[in-house]
Amino acid sequence: MDSNDQKKAISESVRICKPSGVVVFTYLDAQEIIDRLENIFFCLTRSEMEALAVEYGLEQKYNIYTFGGGFDEAISELSYEDFQKHIECHLMMREDSSVIESGGLGLWIGVKPY
């Protein structure tokens, strides 16, 4: 998907959203994956997603990264207490771009102003 198609998709999403409505976008920010799949998926970096949201007049509420992929087996073996610590850590860091700069799956949530 080229940048014009990306902008058309965002523009149409914003157009059909009612004022004060919630807008949600997911995006992939992993350069090695983007290089291989750029013609298939909507691939953006965190800062590119934020810039597009500003361009279309959206108000950001959250820009959350998922991270820690590939640890499913290790996580499933954690005690309840250790799992709670893992979740607390994840929630604390999920919006901190200085902590999570290596890429991942992003979830941008915002609203269309009145």
ABEGO torsion letter per residue (X at the ends): XBAAAAAAAAAAAAAABBBGBBBBBBBBBBAAAAAAAAAABBBBBAAAAAAAAAAAGBBBABBBBBBGBGAAAAAAABBAAAAAAAAAAAAAAAABAAABAAEEBBBBBBBBBX
